[in-house]
Amino acid sequence: MNIFSAKQLYEADKITTDKQGISSVDLMERAATQIYDWLHQRMQGAQVPVHIFCGIGNNGGDGLVLGRLLIESGYTVTIYIANFTDKRSKCFLINYDRLKNVAKKWPVLMTSEKDFPKIHEDDIIVDAIFGIGLNRAPEGWVKSLIQYLNEQKAFRLSIDIPSGLSSNEPLLDGEAVIHANHTLTFQTPKLSFFLPETGKFVPYFEALDIGLDPEYLVSTTPLAQLIMKPLAKTFYKQREKYSHKGTYGHSLLVGGSKGKMGAMVLASKAALSAGSGLATAFIPECGNTILQTAIPEAMVLSDVNNDFISEIAVDFEPSAIGIGPGMGQDKRTVKTFLKLLSQTKRPMVIDADAINIIAANPSAVKDVPKRSIFTPHPVELARLVGKWKNDYEKLKKVKVFSKNNEMIVVIKGANTITIFGDEMYINTTGNPGMATAGSGDVLTGIITGLLSQGYEPLVAATFGVYLHGSAGNIVSQEKGHEALLASDLIENIGKAYLELLIQEESQIQNEEEKSSS
């Protein structure tokens, strides 16, 4: 699924009405009917009071259409108009007039706080005040209205986007945004739904297909692409029957220091579990017994130093390198890592202290192999690209870093975002339980293991993030969020692969049953 800007969605609306020979009012009717169908399916005629709060633009017009359809079906509906200006959209006015034929009572015109209605906790609030065209923060009594609605215990449903939130611009005023319980968005979700500062206003959403022109949606370069199951399936490479371990590469995992060998255990085991044919861990001498006891399937090469890495030397040509977990930043570690960068040609996975070393030595980025994959957490990312004022500035800084250096950057978070130049991929798997020690080391191992098997770097990054989150979802269903451990993620990488394939087989079986009947 693609994510588009507000400007692109307006273009899609216009192209749709032109090509389909319909008016903007007709498209609004179609969109609002989808909202009505969603509500009607769940309410089934229940006489729960519905309070629809409308602005005076097209989002308010959607609310008016919804109100009319609910009234026609016998629901108890009160419509309120946030009458904060004399300007009204044409579609709003047309649908305002259409209410005359069905409404027993005219919409309540609100002009101040004294017009705020009493709302019971069992009622339903529908937010249709502002849409994606909002370009300034709500002020005065309208801001107070939003805050008042947020204080109510009633269920809050937002149409297209919570009022006060922008589609793809920085947060205008965090105190003037509807905290929606659920959002029904038109055609595609908005970028703001997936960013830490703004996503909290959209805990749950559904994208309703309102029939926008499919050619436009397919041919237009989106702001971002969601990595969901159908797309993840296309990444997967089927194994050949007559392949062998050498077919799937030899991963080299470099890292560890005294007291931090667990990171290398996790990364190395994850690389093998993701499918790497062979894996060698290059670690300080102190980690030998730990690694060879914890992972009998992995090979180990030891540094001459006991406590930290001082001289990286291997006797084979790795097909992929993952470096950084638990590595530390001793000056000798820094020196040998920078030397490795200048000698390596294949894309690498660069994590943890390897990122910190590059951030502290900016000129070293020129030696990093092109299309290497950086996997920073927020603090490491700030060291790498500089601090940001908001999530959109963060994305901009990462894109500049990625384009200038031809690197792939994985911004880890609730919705991990992978960036390569202007391309942006938003992951849809994962849960809060994965905010646990070692989770990032596992991700490094998974991506390294995929690179080792011959997955193209950008695919390895996006697919690796998807599998990592999928494994986390599988664990959380069994253990809950709080008890999830990084090692649990590794144990469920196989199930994450199966989750893709089993559903596909089930769908084939269902189709065969339908055709036979």
N, C-alpha and C positions, 0 to 999 in steps of 0.2 A: 504494500500500500504506500502511495506517495503522499508527501505532505507539501502543501502549496502555501504561498504567501497570500495575504489578503488581496493584494493587487491581482494576483493570478486567478483567485477565485472570482473576483468581479469580472475579469475577462472571460472566465468560463461561463458565468451566468449570461453575459451578453451573447457569446457565440452560441450557446444553447438555445436562447430565445430566437435568435436569427435563423439558425439551421432547422429548428423544429417548428418554426412558424407560430410561436406562442408569445404571449406578453409576459412582462415581469410579474404581473399580478397572477397569471396562470402558474408561473414557476413557484411563486410564494404559496399559492393554494396547494400545489403538489408537495412542497416541503412541509407545510404545517399539517397536512393530512397524514404524513408519516409520523409526526409527533402525536397526533390524535390516535392513530392506530396503536401506537406503543402504549399510550395511557389507557385506552379503552380495553385492550387485551388484558391489562392488569387490574383495572377497576371493575370490569364486568358489570357496569350499571350501579355500583355502590354509591350511595348518596353522601360521599365525603365532600365537604366544601372545598372547592378549588379556587384559589386566589391567583389571578393572572395579572402581573404587574408589567405594563407595557411602556416603552418609550415612544417617541414620536417619529422614529425612523423605520427602516425596513424590519429590524428585529421586533419592534413593537407591532408592525403589521403582521408578522408571523404569529404573535401572541393573540391578535384580534381574530385571525382566521381560526386558530385553535379554540378560542373561546366560543366562537360561533358554532363550530362543529360539535363541541361538547354540549352546548345549550340545545342544539337540534336533537341530540341523543338523550336529552332529559337529565343531564347532570346539573348539580348545584354549582353555579359559577358566578363569581364576581370579578369584573374587570376594572382595573385601576389604570389611569393614564398619568404618568409622571409629566405633568404639564409645565415644563421648565423653560419653554421657548415657544414662540409663535410659528417657527419653521416646522413643517411636516413633510414627510416624503409623500410622493404621489400614491404609492402603493398603500401607505398607511391610511391616507384619506379615503381611498376607494373601499378598503375593508372596514373602516370606521363607519362609513355610510351603510354598508351591507348588514351591519348589526341591527339596523332598524327593523328589518323584516323578521328577526327571530328573538331579539332580547326583550324581556318584559321590563327590565330596568336598564337605563343608559349607563355606560361606563362612568366610574367615579373619577372626576378630574381632581388630581392632587396638586396643590400649589404650595403646601407648607407642611410642617411636621404635625400640625393639628389634624391633618387628613389621614394620618396613619391608622389603619384599621386594627381591631383586635383579631388575633389569629390563634385558634386553638391548636394544641400540639398534635392533634390527630388530623388536622387539615393538610392540604397540599399547596405549596407555594410554587408558582411557575414564574421564572425570571425571564422576561423578554424586554428588559429595559434598554440595554445597549448590545450591539453586535460587534462584528469584526472591524467595523469602520470607525470605532472610537479612536480619537486622536489626542484627547486630553483627559485628565483625571476628573471624575465626578466631584462636584463641589457643593457647598451649601447644604440645603435641605435634601438634595438628591443623594449626597454622600451619607447623610443621616438616615435616609430611607434604606440604603444598602446595609448600613450597620444595624438598623432596626430589624431588617429581615434576617440578618445573620444571628441575631439574638433569639429568634423564635425557635422553638423546638420542633416545629413542623418540618416535613420533608421538603427540601428545596431542589427543584428541577430547573436547570438552565437550558435555554434554547440556543443552540449553536456554540455559545461560549459564555462563561459566567460574566455578568455585567461588570465592567471596570477592568477587565483583563484584555490585553491586546493579543492579536493573533500571532504576530512575529516581531514584536517590539518590546523593549524593556518595560518592566512593571512601572506603571504611572504613580500609583499610590496604593500600597499594600493594605491600607485601612479603608479603601473604597472599592473593594472587590467582593462580589457574592461568593460565599463559601458553599459551593454547590454540593449536595449529596450525590447528584448524578447529572451528567450533561449529555444531551442528545445533540450531537454536532452533525452538520450537513456535509455529506459526501466523504470528506476526509478529516481526520483530526488535525488540530493546529499545533504548530511547533511549541507554543507555550505550555501545552499539556505535558511536556516531557522534560522540562527544565526544573532544577531544584527550587528556584525562587518563585516560580509560577505554577508548577505542577501540583502544589499542595492545594490549590483552589479547585482542582479537577481530579479528585480521588478515583472516580469511576466515570467512564464515558462510553458511548456507543456512536459509531458513525453510521448515519442513515443515508442510503443511496437515494438521491433525489433526481437522478437521471441527467446529470450534467453531461455534456457532450463527451463521449468516450474517446474520440479522436484527439481532442484537446488534452484530456487527462493523460493519454499515453504518450503524446508527442512533445509535451511541454516538460522542460527540465525542472524538476521539483526542488524545493528547498532541501528536502531530506527524504530518505526512504526508510520505511519501517521494516526491520528484519523480523518477519513472522514465519510461521511454519511452512507455508507453501514456498516461500523463497528459500528458506533454509534447506529444504529438500533438494533444491536444484544445485546446491553447493556440494552435496554428498557425492563422493566417488566410490563406485562399486568396486570391490576387490576382485582381481582376476583369480581364477581357479588355480592356475599353475604359477602363482607368484610365490616369493619366499621373503624372509626377513630383510634381505638386502634390497628388495623392491621398494620398501617403505622407509628407507633412509636411516641415517645414523645421527641422532640428536646429541649435541654437546651442551650440557648445562653447566654453567660456570658460576660459582658463588660460594657462599658459606664463610663463616668465621667462627672462632671459638664462642660457644654459647648460642649460635644461630644456625646450627646445622639442620634444624627442622625445616627451614625454608627450602633447602636443597633436596631433602627427602621428598617434600611435597611436589616441587617442580619436576623432579626426575620421574617420580612415579606417575605424575599426571601426563608427562610426555609419552610414556609407554602406554598408558591407558587410553590416550587419544589416538594411538595407532602407530607410533614411531616403531620401526622395525628393530632398532637398536638404540640404546641410550647410554652415554657415558657422562658421569659427573666428575667435573674437575673441581677439587676442593682442597682445603688445607689438610695437612697430615692428621690433625686431631679428629677429622671426620670419617676416616677410613672404616673403622669398626661400625660406626653408626650407620653409614650408608649401606655397607655390604650386609649388615644384619637386617636393616629395615626393608631393603629392596634387593632381594637376591637376583632379580632379573636385570638389574643395572650393572654396568661396569664402572670402575672407579680409577681415576688418575689423581695422584697426590702432588700437591705443591711441595717444594723443598722446605717451606716454612710450616711450622706446626699450627700456628694460631690464625693465620690469615693468608690470603693469596698474595704472592710476591713475584711469581714468574710463571705465566701461562704458557705451557708447552705440551702439545699433544702429538701423537705419532700417527694420526689418521686425518683424512679430509672430511670434516663433518658436513652433512647435508643441510643442517640448520644449527644455529647457535642461539641459546637463550641465556642471558647473562644479567646478574645483579642481585638475585634473592639472597639476603643475609650476607652480602659480600663485604660490607664495611668500606671505609674510605681511608685506610692507611696510605701513606704517601707512596709506598711500594706497590700497593694495589692499584692506585691511580696510574702510576707509571706503566705497569704491565697491561692494564686495560686500554690505555691510549695507544700503546704499541700494537695491541691486537686489532684495534679499529683500523689502523693504517695498513694492516696486512690482510684484512678480510674483505672479500668481494661479494659474498652472498648476503642477502638481507638477514638481519638479526632481529631477535626480540630483546628489547632493552628495557629493564625494569629496575625499580628500587634504587639501590646505591649506584648502579650504572647510570641512571638518569641524573642523580645528584652530582656525580662526577662530571658529566657533560655540562650540566647547568653551571657548575663552578669553573669550567674550562670551555667557554663558548666557542672558541676557535676549533675545538675538537669535532664539532658537528660536521665539518667539511669532510672528515675522514669516515664518518658513519656510512656504510653501504646504502645506496639509494633504495628506497622502498622498505627500509627497516621499520620495525613496529615498536613504538614507544607505548608503554602501558602504565602511565603515572596515576597515583591517587592525587586528590586535589592539592595537597601541599607540594608534592613533587612537581605537579604541573605548573604551579605558580613560580617555582624556582626556574623552570625551563622556559616559560614564555612571558613571565612577568605577572604581577597582580592585576586583577580586573575589578571593575566597579559593579558589574552585573553579569548575568549569564551570557548575554548577547555579546558583550565585549570579550568575554572568555572565548566564545566560539570564534570570533573574529581574530583574536590573537593566535589561536591554534591553527586556523586556516592560513594565516600569514607564515607561521613557522613551517607548516606542512608544505606550502607551495614554494617557499624560498629554499627549502632543503630536500624536497621530494621525499618526505617521510610520511608514514602513517601514524596517527596518534589516536590511541584508545583512551577516551576520557571516562574513567571508571565512575560509576554512580548508580542510582536507582534505575535509571534508563541509560545504560552505558552507550556512549556515542563514539563512533569511529569516524575519523575525518581523514580524507586524502585530497588535498587541494580544496576545491570547492564542493567535492562530494561529501555527503554526510549521511551516515547510516545509524539509525536509532534502534537499539535492541529492545525486545519486548518480553524477554524472559528474566527470571530472577526475583528475589524477595528480600526483605529486611534481614532475614536470618543469615544472609551471606556477608553481612557486615561483621566479620569475625576474623581473628588472626589467621593468616596463611591463605586466605581466599585468593589474594592477588598472586601468590606464588603458584597456586594451582592454575590460574589463568595463563601465566607465563609458560608453564609446562604444556598446557593444552595447545596453545598457539604454536609453540616450538614443534610439538609433535605433528601438527598439521603441515607446517612448513616442510618438515622432514619428509613427509609423504608426497610432496610435490604440489601441494595447494599453492596457488598464486598468493602473494603476501596479503593483498586486500581481502581476498576470500578467507584466508587463514585467520585473519583478525576478526572479521565479522562472524564467521562460522564458529570460531573458537569462543567468542563472547556468547553466542547463542547457546552452544552446548553447555558452557559453564553455568549460565543461568537456568537452563533446563534441568541440569543435574541438581541445582539448588532447589528448584521447585519440587522435584521428585522427593528429595530428602525432607523438605519441610512438611510434605503431606504425611510423612511417617513419624517425624520427630518434633514437629513444630519449629518455630523460628529460633527460640532461645537456645535450644540444645544442638543446633546445627554446628558441625565442626568442618574445617577445611578438608580433613581426610575423608569425611563423608561425601564430599563433592567428587573426589577421585573414584570412590567406590561406585558412584552412580553415573559416571561418564558413559559406560556401556548402555545403561538404561536410557540415557538421553539419546543415544544413537537409535536404539530400538524404538523409542517413542516416535521418532520420525517414520520409521519403516513399517512398524506394526499398523499404524493408522492407515498407511497407504494400502497395505494388504487387506485391511478390513473394508476399505472403500471399494476395492476391486471385487471382493467377495459380495458386498451388497449389490453392486451393479450387476454381477452375474446372476444373483438371485432374482433381481428385478426383471432381467431379460428372460430368464427361464419361466417366470410366472406370467 
